[in-house]
Amino acid sequence: MAEKKEISGLRRASVLLLTMGSERAAKVLKHMSDDDIERLTLELAQLDKITDAEKKRVLEEFSSTFQAREFILAGGIDYAKDMLEQALGPERALDILEKLTSNLQVKPFDFLKKSDPMQLVNVLQNEHPQTISLILCYLAPKQASQVISALPDDLKPEVIKRIAILDKANPEVVREVEKVLERKVSTFVTQDFAQVGGLDTVVELVNTMDRSTEKEILDKLSETDPELAEEIRRHMFVFEDITKLDDRSIQMVLREVDTKELAKALKGSSDDIMDKIVNNLSKRAGQLLKEEIEFMGPLRVVDVEESQQKIVNTIRRLEESGEIFIARGGGEELIV
């Protein structure tokens, strides 16, 4: 009797999905990683003719493996072995168990693979450097490096040194550390965290400062992190804030802006913004601006936003040079 040809795991999975039908297969794929979905999709696309015998064999293997998992969960490996031997015979039972137990072997600290590095830092930073180094040795290099980078400065060299000299770890110690850490992590990550900080918070804070303090902070920040400083400046004054400018400042801005650029920027803007602009133009100029907006037709949002940003940049430039004034907090309100 000819020996059955071994079917690769990827082909078995593809045949099983194909046998399930598209609706059930889609539900299965939802629980897989992007990499696995990509590999399976490629395999499905390349599948040649599948015989009924192959389909039957794949389904039987799946059924046996599923049963084996249930037996292991119910009574352990020995119980599963006994049940499978009764059902399939010693040889087939051993084959299934070998495949299944090799897949069930989980690397220590595997539950940390999808943890956020910053959360890990909060959990680990109060642990002994030896414990931290042991845990990091089991993480992927990229994830471990992110954790190390975020550790307190005095802790980093200690952890690196201990990783370098770490040779073998007692399995019992590893299991005990893993058990304690899993409990800590599960407690920590289930907490609800309120959103605090961020760019919007910074912009709100800076916008309430007096002009000299704001300039001092942003100038110093420009030296250490120019990109962040520019991002803060860009968000400090948005196009909609034009309504907060006094009439004199609006008139100075309008002298610097091309009419067509202004018309694009005002396309679809609120009545408040339109009124603020038109009220600082002559009656004739205001009418021409409205006609320009009406006749230009539909515009892409990106084009409108680009024109708005150009005007915002002009406003920022005029403020930097002291030609216009943007009222902020800190006692800068005007008395008239």
C-alpha positions as YAML, in Angstrom:
chain: A
units: angstrom
residues:
- id: 1
  name: MET
  ca: [0.00, 0.00, 0.00]
- id: 2
  name: ALA
  ca: [1.44, 3.39, -1.00]
- id: 3
  name: GLU
  ca: [2.46, 5.70, 1.85]
- id: 4
  name: LYS
  ca: [0.34, 8.82, 2.17]
- id: 5
  name: LYS
  ca: [2.15, 11.97, 1.09]
- id: 6
  name: GLU
  ca: [2.57, 14.51, 3.91]
- id: 7
  name: ILE
  ca: [0.46, 17.65, 3.44]
- id: 8
  name: SER
  ca: [2.05, 20.92, 4.56]
- id: 9
  name: GLY
  ca: [0.38, 22.85, 7.38]
- id: 10
  name: LEU
  ca: [-0.30, 25.82, 5.14]
- id: 11
  name: ARG
  ca: [-1.96, 23.64, 2.50]
- id: 12
  name: ARG
  ca: [-4.02, 21.83, 5.16]
- id: 13
  name: ALA
  ca: [-5.25, 25.17, 6.49]
- id: 14
  name: SER
  ca: [-6.08, 26.38, 2.97]
- id: 15
  name: VAL
  ca: [-7.96, 23.21, 2.08]
- id: 16
  name: LEU
  ca: [-9.89, 23.41, 5.35]
- id: 17
  name: LEU
  ca: [-10.89, 27.04, 4.69]
- id: 18
  name: LEU
  ca: [-11.93, 26.16, 1.16]
- id: 19
  name: THR
  ca: [-14.03, 23.26, 2.44]
- id: 20
  name: MET
  ca: [-15.72, 25.50, 5.02]
- id: 21
  name: GLY
  ca: [-17.13, 27.88, 2.44]
- id: 22
  name: SER
  ca: [-16.49, 31.61, 2.14]
- id: 23
  name: GLU
  ca: [-18.80, 32.76, 4.95]
- id: 24
  name: ARG
  ca: [-17.36, 30.49, 7.65]
- id: 25
  name: ALA
  ca: [-13.81, 30.98, 6.36]
- id: 26
  name: ALA
  ca: [-14.22, 34.77, 6.66]
- id: 27
  name: LYS
  ca: [-15.18, 34.39, 10.33]
- id: 28
  name: VAL
  ca: [-12.05, 32.33, 10.95]
- id: 29
  name: LEU
  ca: [-9.77, 34.83, 9.17]
- id: 30
  name: LYS
  ca: [-11.03, 37.65, 11.40]
- id: 31
  name: HIS
  ca: [-9.16, 36.05, 14.30]
- id: 32
  name: MET
  ca: [-5.84, 35.72, 12.45]
- id: 33
  name: SER
  ca: [-2.91, 38.09, 12.11]
- id: 34
  name: ASP
  ca: [-2.34, 40.05, 8.89]
- id: 35
  name: ASP
  ca: [0.75, 37.95, 8.11]
- id: 36
  name: ASP
  ca: [-1.16, 34.67, 8.43]
- id: 37
  name: ILE
  ca: [-4.04, 35.99, 6.31]
- id: 38
  name: GLU
  ca: [-1.58, 37.05, 3.62]
- id: 39
  name: ARG
  ca: [0.14, 33.64, 3.57]
- id: 40
  name: LEU
  ca: [-3.17, 31.76, 3.48]
- id: 41
  name: THR
  ca: [-4.56, 33.99, 0.73]
- id: 42
  name: LEU
  ca: [-1.46, 33.38, -1.37]
- id: 43
  name: GLU
  ca: [-1.70, 29.63, -0.79]
- id: 44
  name: LEU
  ca: [-5.40, 29.62, -1.68]
- id: 45
  name: ALA
  ca: [-4.65, 31.45, -4.91]
- id: 46
  name: GLN
  ca: [-2.04, 28.86, -5.84]
- id: 47
  name: LEU
  ca: [-4.00, 25.72, -4.88]
- id: 48
  name: ASP
  ca: [-4.09, 23.15, -7.62]
- id: 49
  name: LYS
  ca: [-6.75, 20.47, -7.96]
- id: 50
  name: ILE
  ca: [-7.92, 19.11, -4.61]
- id: 51
  name: THR
  ca: [-9.13, 15.53, -4.58]
- id: 52
  name: ASP
  ca: [-12.00, 14.31, -2.45]
- id: 53
  name: ALA
  ca: [-9.53, 12.04, -0.67]
- id: 54
  name: GLU
  ca: [-7.38, 15.03, 0.33]
- id: 55
  name: LYS
  ca: [-10.41, 16.95, 1.56]
- id: 56
  name: LYS
  ca: [-11.51, 13.96, 3.62]
- id: 57
  name: ARG
  ca: [-8.04, 13.52, 5.11]
- id: 58
  name: VAL
  ca: [-7.74, 17.20, 6.08]
- id: 59
  name: LEU
  ca: [-11.17, 17.17, 7.70]
- id: 60
  name: GLU
  ca: [-10.37, 13.99, 9.63]
- id: 61
  name: GLU
  ca: [-7.07, 15.46, 10.85]
- id: 62
  name: PHE
  ca: [-8.80, 18.66, 11.92]
- id: 63
  name: SER
  ca: [-11.50, 16.69, 13.74]
- id: 64
  name: SER
  ca: [-8.91, 14.52, 15.48]
- id: 65
  name: THR
  ca: [-6.78, 17.52, 16.50]
- id: 66
  name: PHE
  ca: [-9.82, 19.37, 17.78]
- id: 67
  name: GLN
  ca: [-10.83, 16.32, 19.81]
- id: 68
  name: ALA
  ca: [-7.29, 16.02, 21.15]
- id: 69
  name: ARG
  ca: [-7.36, 19.62, 22.37]
- id: 70
  name: GLU
  ca: [-10.64, 18.95, 24.13]
- id: 71
  name: PHE
  ca: [-9.23, 15.82, 25.76]
- id: 72
  name: ILE
  ca: [-6.13, 17.73, 26.96]
- id: 73
  name: LEU
  ca: [-8.29, 20.49, 28.45]
- id: 74
  name: ALA
  ca: [-10.53, 17.91, 30.12]
- id: 75
  name: GLY
  ca: [-7.87, 15.68, 31.67]
- id: 76
  name: GLY
  ca: [-4.37, 16.47, 30.46]
- id: 77
  name: ILE
  ca: [-1.96, 14.78, 28.03]
- id: 78
  name: ASP
  ca: [-2.31, 11.27, 29.50]
- id: 79
  name: TYR
  ca: [-6.09, 11.39, 29.31]
- id: 80
  name: ALA
  ca: [-5.93, 12.69, 25.71]
- id: 81
  name: LYS
  ca: [-3.47, 9.92, 24.76]
- id: 82
  name: ASP
  ca: [-5.73, 7.25, 26.20]
- id: 83
  name: MET
  ca: [-8.84, 8.59, 24.44]
- id: 84
  name: LEU
  ca: [-7.09, 9.01, 21.08]
- id: 85
  name: GLU
  ca: [-5.53, 5.54, 21.22]
- id: 86
  name: GLN
  ca: [-8.97, 4.05, 21.77]
- id: 87
  name: ALA
  ca: [-10.42, 6.04, 18.89]
- id: 88
  name: LEU
  ca: [-7.58, 6.03, 16.35]
- id: 89
  name: GLY
  ca: [-4.97, 3.53, 17.46]
- id: 90
  name: PRO
  ca: [-1.56, 4.09, 19.15]
- id: 91
  name: GLU
  ca: [0.37, 5.24, 16.06]
- id: 92
  name: ARG
  ca: [-2.17, 7.83, 14.90]
- id: 93
  name: ALA
  ca: [-2.71, 9.06, 18.47]
- id: 94
  name: LEU
  ca: [1.02, 9.60, 18.97]
- id: 95
  name: ASP
  ca: [1.32, 11.50, 15.67]
- id: 96
  name: ILE
  ca: [-1.50, 13.89, 16.55]
- id: 97
  name: LEU
  ca: [-0.26, 14.49, 20.09]
- id: 98
  name: GLU
  ca: [3.28, 15.24, 18.93]
- id: 99
  name: LYS
  ca: [2.03, 17.87, 16.49]
- id: 100
  name: LEU
  ca: [-0.40, 19.33, 18.96]
- id: 101
  name: THR
  ca: [1.91, 19.55, 21.96]
- id: 102
  name: SER
  ca: [4.64, 21.19, 19.86]
- id: 103
  name: ASN
  ca: [2.14, 23.87, 18.87]
- id: 104
  name: LEU
  ca: [0.93, 24.23, 22.46]
- id: 105
  name: GLN
  ca: [4.38, 24.98, 23.79]
- id: 106
  name: VAL
  ca: [4.29, 28.68, 24.61]
- id: 107
  name: LYS
  ca: [7.43, 30.74, 25.03]
- id: 108
  name: PRO
  ca: [7.77, 32.30, 28.51]
- id: 109
  name: PHE
  ca: [6.27, 35.81, 28.78]
- id: 110
  name: ASP
  ca: [4.44, 35.27, 25.49]
- id: 111
  name: PHE
  ca: [1.51, 37.27, 26.92]
- id: 112
  name: LEU
  ca: [3.70, 40.39, 26.76]
- id: 113
  name: LYS
  ca: [4.15, 40.31, 22.97]
- id: 114
  name: LYS
  ca: [1.25, 42.67, 22.31]
- id: 115
  name: SER
  ca: [1.75, 44.86, 25.38]
- id: 116
  name: ASP
  ca: [2.46, 48.54, 24.93]
- id: 117
  name: PRO
  ca: [6.15, 49.25, 25.79]
- id: 118
  name: MET
  ca: [5.18, 52.26, 27.94]
- id: 119
  name: GLN
  ca: [2.82, 50.13, 30.00]
- id: 120
  name: LEU
  ca: [5.58, 47.58, 30.46]
- id: 121
  name: VAL
  ca: [7.92, 50.29, 31.68]
- id: 122
  name: ASN
  ca: [5.37, 51.34, 34.30]
- id: 123
  name: VAL
  ca: [5.11, 47.73, 35.48]
- id: 124
  name: LEU
  ca: [8.83, 46.91, 35.35]
- id: 125
  name: GLN
  ca: [10.61, 50.04, 36.53]
- id: 126
  name: ASN
  ca: [10.18, 49.14, 40.22]
- id: 127
  name: GLU
  ca: [11.39, 45.57, 39.74]
- id: 128
  name: HIS
  ca: [14.93, 44.42, 40.49]
- id: 129
  name: PRO
  ca: [17.31, 44.89, 37.50]
- id: 130
  name: GLN
  ca: [17.92, 41.13, 37.42]
- id: 131
  name: THR
  ca: [14.18, 40.47, 37.04]
- id: 132
  name: ILE
  ca: [13.85, 43.11, 34.33]
- id: 133
  name: SER
  ca: [16.80, 41.69, 32.39]
- id: 134
  name: LEU
  ca: [15.36, 38.17, 32.58]
- id: 135
  name: ILE
  ca: [11.99, 39.33, 31.19]
- id: 136
  name: LEU
  ca: [13.54, 41.43, 28.41]
- id: 137
  name: CYS
  ca: [15.57, 38.46, 27.18]
- id: 138
  name: TYR
  ca: [12.31, 36.75, 26.24]
- id: 139
  name: LEU
  ca: [10.86, 39.73, 24.35]
- id: 140
  name: ALA
  ca: [11.42, 40.56, 20.69]
- id: 141
  name: PRO
  ca: [14.53, 42.79, 20.31]
- id: 142
  name: LYS
  ca: [12.52, 45.77, 19.05]
- id: 143
  name: GLN
  ca: [10.06, 45.65, 21.94]
- id: 144
  name: ALA
  ca: [12.84, 45.10, 24.49]
- id: 145
  name: SER
  ca: [14.83, 48.06, 23.14]
- id: 146
  name: GLN
  ca: [11.77, 50.33, 23.43]
- id: 147
  name: VAL
  ca: [11.35, 49.30, 27.05]
- id: 148
  name: ILE
  ca: [15.02, 49.85, 27.86]
- id: 149
  name: SER
  ca: [15.00, 53.27, 26.19]
- id: 150
  name: ALA
  ca: [12.11, 54.39, 28.40]
- id: 151
  name: LEU
  ca: [13.53, 53.08, 31.68]
- id: 152
  name: PRO
  ca: [14.98, 55.60, 34.19]
- id: 153
  name: ASP
  ca: [18.53, 56.62, 33.25]
- id: 154
  name: ASP
  ca: [20.13, 55.05, 36.32]
- id: 155
  name: LEU
  ca: [18.40, 51.73, 35.63]
- id: 156
  name: LYS
  ca: [19.35, 51.36, 31.95]
- id: 157
  name: PRO
  ca: [23.06, 50.45, 32.40]
- id: 158
  name: GLU
  ca: [22.22, 48.01, 35.22]
- id: 159
  name: VAL
  ca: [19.72, 46.16, 33.04]
- id: 160
  name: ILE
  ca: [22.06, 46.09, 30.02]
- id: 161
  name: LYS
  ca: [24.92, 44.75, 32.17]
- id: 162
  name: ARG
  ca: [22.79, 41.97, 33.61]
- id: 163
  name: ILE
  ca: [21.46, 40.96, 30.20]
- id: 164
  name: ALA
  ca: [25.06, 40.71, 28.98]
- id: 165
  name: ILE
  ca: [26.10, 38.36, 31.79]
- id: 166
  name: LEU
  ca: [22.86, 36.36, 31.90]
- id: 167
  name: ASP
  ca: [23.56, 32.80, 30.74]
- id: 168
  name: LYS
  ca: [20.98, 30.26, 31.91]
- id: 169
  name: ALA
  ca: [17.71, 30.69, 33.79]
- id: 170
  name: ASN
  ca: [16.14, 28.18, 36.12]
- id: 171
  name: PRO
  ca: [12.79, 27.12, 34.55]
- id: 172
  name: GLU
  ca: [11.10, 27.21, 37.97]
- id: 173
  name: VAL
  ca: [12.29, 30.79, 38.54]
- id: 174
  name: VAL
  ca: [11.12, 31.79, 35.06]
- id: 175
  name: ARG
  ca: [7.68, 30.30, 35.67]
- id: 176
  name: GLU
  ca: [7.37, 32.04, 39.04]
- id: 177
  name: VAL
  ca: [8.42, 35.43, 37.63]
- id: 178
  name: GLU
  ca: [6.05, 34.93, 34.69]
- id: 179
  name: LYS
  ca: [3.15, 34.12, 37.02]
- id: 180
  name: VAL
  ca: [3.71, 37.21, 39.18]
- id: 181
  name: LEU
  ca: [4.22, 39.50, 36.18]
- id: 182
  name: GLU
  ca: [1.11, 38.23, 34.39]
- id: 183
  name: ARG
  ca: [-0.94, 39.10, 37.46]
- id: 184
  name: LYS
  ca: [0.56, 42.59, 37.65]
- id: 185
  name: VAL
  ca: [0.13, 43.27, 33.94]
- id: 186
  name: SER
  ca: [-3.47, 42.05, 33.88]
- id: 187
  name: THR
  ca: [-4.29, 44.36, 36.80]
- id: 188
  name: PHE
  ca: [-2.53, 47.29, 35.19]
- id: 189
  name: VAL
  ca: [-3.83, 47.06, 31.62]
- id: 190
  name: THR
  ca: [-7.46, 46.59, 32.64]
- id: 191
  name: GLN
  ca: [-7.51, 50.00, 34.30]
- id: 192
  name: ASP
  ca: [-9.21, 52.79, 32.40]
- id: 193
  name: PHE
  ca: [-6.85, 55.58, 31.47]
- id: 194
  name: ALA
  ca: [-8.10, 59.09, 30.91]
- id: 195
  name: GLN
  ca: [-6.60, 60.98, 27.99]
- id: 196
  name: VAL
  ca: [-4.27, 63.63, 29.36]
- id: 197
  name: GLY
  ca: [-1.61, 65.79, 27.78]
- id: 198
  name: GLY
  ca: [-0.94, 65.79, 24.08]
- id: 199
  name: LEU
  ca: [-0.53, 68.54, 21.50]
- id: 200
  name: ASP
  ca: [-3.97, 70.06, 22.06]
- id: 201
  name: THR
  ca: [-3.22, 70.49, 25.76]
- id: 202
  name: VAL
  ca: [0.12, 72.15, 25.01]
- id: 203
  name: VAL
  ca: [-1.48, 74.53, 22.51]
- id: 204
  name: GLU
  ca: [-4.19, 75.44, 25.00]
- id: 205
  name: LEU
  ca: [-1.60, 76.15, 27.68]
- id: 206
  name: VAL
  ca: [0.67, 78.21, 25.43]
- id: 207
  name: ASN
  ca: [-2.28, 80.19, 24.10]
- id: 208
  name: THR
  ca: [-3.05, 81.39, 27.63]
- id: 209
  name: MET
  ca: [0.51, 82.59, 28.33]
- id: 210
  name: ASP
  ca: [1.71, 86.11, 27.89]
- id: 211
  name: ARG
  ca: [3.58, 86.83, 24.66]
- id: 212
  name: SER
  ca: [7.07, 87.01, 26.19]
- id: 213
  name: THR
  ca: [6.72, 83.69, 28.07]
- id: 214
  name: GLU
  ca: [5.30, 82.00, 24.99]
- id: 215
  name: LYS
  ca: [8.17, 83.27, 22.81]
- id: 216
  name: GLU
  ca: [10.80, 82.21, 25.36]
- id: 217
  name: ILE
  ca: [9.40, 78.66, 25.62]
- id: 218
  name: LEU
  ca: [9.00, 78.14, 21.88]
- id: 219
  name: ASP
  ca: [12.44, 79.60, 21.09]
- id: 220
  name: LYS
  ca: [14.10, 77.19, 23.53]
- id: 221
  name: LEU
  ca: [12.00, 74.30, 22.27]
- id: 222
  name: SER
  ca: [13.07, 75.15, 18.71]
- id: 223
  name: GLU
  ca: [16.67, 74.44, 19.71]
- id: 224
  name: THR
  ca: [15.94, 70.96, 21.10]
- id: 225
  name: ASP
  ca: [12.93, 69.85, 19.05]
- id: 226
  name: PRO
  ca: [12.27, 72.18, 16.10]
- id: 227
  name: GLU
  ca: [9.60, 69.92, 14.60]
- id: 228
  name: LEU
  ca: [7.51, 69.95, 17.78]
- id: 229
  name: ALA
  ca: [7.95, 73.70, 18.17]
- id: 230
  name: GLU
  ca: [6.72, 74.25, 14.62]
- id: 231
  name: GLU
  ca: [3.79, 71.88, 15.15]
- id: 232
  name: ILE
  ca: [2.74, 73.83, 18.25]
- id: 233
  name: ARG
  ca: [3.02, 77.14, 16.41]
- id: 234
  name: ARG
  ca: [0.97, 75.76, 13.52]
- id: 235
  name: HIS
  ca: [-1.86, 74.76, 15.86]
- id: 236
  name: MET
  ca: [-1.79, 77.89, 18.01]
- id: 237
  name: PHE
  ca: [-3.66, 79.96, 15.45]
- id: 238
  name: VAL
  ca: [-6.03, 78.31, 12.98]
- id: 239
  name: PHE
  ca: [-7.94, 79.91, 10.14]
- id: 240
  name: GLU
  ca: [-11.19, 80.01, 12.14]
- id: 241
  name: ASP
  ca: [-9.43, 82.23, 14.73]
- id: 242
  name: ILE
  ca: [-9.49, 85.11, 12.23]
- id: 243
  name: THR
  ca: [-12.73, 86.24, 13.88]
- id: 244
  name: LYS
  ca: [-10.70, 86.98, 17.05]
- id: 245
  name: LEU
  ca: [-8.49, 89.55, 15.29]
- id: 246
  name: ASP
  ca: [-9.28, 93.24, 15.65]
- id: 247
  name: ASP
  ca: [-10.28, 95.18, 12.52]
- id: 248
  name: ARG
  ca: [-6.91, 96.91, 12.16]
- id: 249
  name: SER
  ca: [-5.09, 93.54, 12.18]
- id: 250
  name: ILE
  ca: [-7.54, 92.10, 9.65]
- id: 251
  name: GLN
  ca: [-6.94, 95.04, 7.31]
- id: 252
  name: MET
  ca: [-3.16, 94.59, 7.53]
- id: 253
  name: VAL
  ca: [-3.51, 90.87, 6.75]
- id: 254
  name: LEU
  ca: [-5.75, 91.60, 3.75]
- id: 255
  name: ARG
  ca: [-3.08, 93.89, 2.28]
- id: 256
  name: GLU
  ca: [-0.69, 90.94, 2.25]
- id: 257
  name: VAL
  ca: [-3.06, 88.35, 0.74]
- id: 258
  name: ASP
  ca: [-3.86, 87.76, -2.92]
- id: 259
  name: THR
  ca: [-7.61, 88.06, -3.69]
- id: 260
  name: LYS
  ca: [-7.81, 84.69, -5.45]
- id: 261
  name: GLU
  ca: [-6.01, 82.99, -2.54]
- id: 262
  name: LEU
  ca: [-8.43, 84.66, -0.12]
- id: 263
  name: ALA
  ca: [-11.45, 83.54, -2.18]
- id: 264
  name: LYS
  ca: [-10.22, 79.92, -2.13]
- id: 265
  name: ALA
  ca: [-9.63, 80.09, 1.62]
- id: 266
  name: LEU
  ca: [-13.14, 81.41, 2.24]
- id: 267
  name: LYS
  ca: [-14.86, 78.77, 0.09]
- id: 268
  name: GLY
  ca: [-17.39, 77.08, 2.36]
- id: 269
  name: SER
  ca: [-16.35, 79.08, 5.44]
- id: 270
  name: SER
  ca: [-18.80, 80.21, 8.13]
- id: 271
  name: ASP
  ca: [-20.85, 83.42, 7.93]
- id: 272
  name: ASP
  ca: [-18.89, 84.82, 10.89]
- id: 273
  name: ILE
  ca: [-15.58, 84.52, 9.04]
- id: 274
  name: MET
  ca: [-17.06, 85.89, 5.80]
- id: 275
  name: ASP
  ca: [-18.60, 88.86, 7.60]
- id: 276
  name: LYS
  ca: [-15.34, 89.60, 9.44]
- id: 277
  name: ILE
  ca: [-13.44, 89.76, 6.14]
- id: 278
  name: VAL
  ca: [-16.06, 91.59, 4.05]
- id: 279
  name: ASN
  ca: [-16.62, 94.20, 6.77]
- id: 280
  name: ASN
  ca: [-12.96, 95.16, 6.50]
- id: 281
  name: LEU
  ca: [-13.10, 95.63, 2.71]
- id: 282
  name: SER
  ca: [-14.65, 98.40, 0.70]
- id: 283
  name: LYS
  ca: [-18.18, 97.72, -0.48]
- id: 284
  name: ARG
  ca: [-16.96, 97.18, -4.05]
- id: 285
  name: ALA
  ca: [-14.06, 94.90, -3.00]
- id: 286
  name: GLY
  ca: [-16.39, 92.87, -0.77]
- id: 287
  name: GLN
  ca: [-18.83, 92.36, -3.65]
- id: 288
  name: LEU
  ca: [-16.04, 91.30, -6.03]
- id: 289
  name: LEU
  ca: [-14.75, 88.81, -3.44]
- id: 290
  name: LYS
  ca: [-18.19, 87.18, -3.10]
- id: 291
  name: GLU
  ca: [-18.53, 86.95, -6.88]
- id: 292
  name: GLU
  ca: [-15.05, 85.39, -7.13]
- id: 293
  name: ILE
  ca: [-16.04, 82.72, -4.58]
- id: 294
  name: GLU
  ca: [-19.32, 82.02, -6.37]
- id: 295
  name: PHE
  ca: [-17.83, 81.72, -9.86]
- id: 296
  name: MET
  ca: [-14.87, 79.48, -8.97]
- id: 297
  name: GLY
  ca: [-17.13, 76.42, -8.56]
- id: 298
  name: PRO
  ca: [-16.39, 73.34, -6.41]
- id: 299
  name: LEU
  ca: [-12.92, 73.02, -4.88]
- id: 300
  name: ARG
  ca: [-11.05, 70.14, -3.30]
- id: 301
  name: VAL
  ca: [-10.88, 70.35, 0.49]
- id: 302
  name: VAL
  ca: [-7.10, 70.03, 0.33]
- id: 303
  name: ASP
  ca: [-6.85, 73.10, -1.93]
- id: 304
  name: VAL
  ca: [-9.03, 75.17, 0.40]
- id: 305
  name: GLU
  ca: [-6.99, 74.10, 3.43]
- id: 306
  name: GLU
  ca: [-3.75, 74.95, 1.62]
- id: 307
  name: SER
  ca: [-4.96, 78.51, 0.96]
- id: 308
  name: GLN
  ca: [-6.17, 78.85, 4.55]
- id: 309
  name: GLN
  ca: [-2.77, 77.74, 5.84]
- id: 310
  name: LYS
  ca: [-1.03, 80.36, 3.66]
- id: 311
  name: ILE
  ca: [-3.15, 83.07, 5.25]
- id: 312
  name: VAL
  ca: [-2.47, 81.68, 8.73]
- id: 313
  name: ASN
  ca: [1.27, 81.78, 7.95]
- id: 314
  name: THR
  ca: [0.92, 85.42, 6.91]
- id: 315
  name: ILE
  ca: [-0.83, 86.21, 10.19]
- id: 316
  name: ARG
  ca: [1.90, 84.48, 12.18]
- id: 317
  name: ARG
  ca: [4.59, 86.37, 10.27]
- id: 318
  name: LEU
  ca: [2.92, 89.72, 10.92]
- id: 319
  name: GLU
  ca: [2.55, 88.89, 14.60]
- id: 320
  name: GLU
  ca: [6.20, 87.83, 14.86]
- id: 321
  name: SER
  ca: [7.25, 91.16, 13.42]
- id: 322
  name: GLY
  ca: [4.97, 93.02, 15.83]
- id: 323
  name: GLU
  ca: [2.78, 94.51, 13.10]
- id: 324
  name: ILE
  ca: [-0.43, 92.90, 14.35]
- id: 325
  name: PHE
  ca: [-1.57, 91.78, 17.77]
- id: 326
  name: ILE
  ca: [-3.28, 88.53, 18.81]
- id: 327
  name: ALA
  ca: [-4.83, 88.82, 22.27]
- id: 328
  name: ARG
  ca: [-3.77, 86.02, 24.63]
- id: 329
  name: GLY
  ca: [-4.07, 85.30, 28.34]
- id: 330
  name: GLY
  ca: [-1.83, 86.59, 31.08]
- id: 331
  name: GLY
  ca: [-3.17, 90.14, 31.28]
- id: 332
  name: GLU
  ca: [-2.75, 90.98, 27.60]
- id: 333
  name: GLU
  ca: [-6.37, 92.03, 27.15]
- id: 334
  name: LEU
  ca: [-6.73, 95.49, 25.67]
- id: 335
  name: ILE
  ca: [-8.35, 98.43, 27.47]
- id: 336
  name: VAL
  ca: [-10.09, 100.83, 25.09]
...
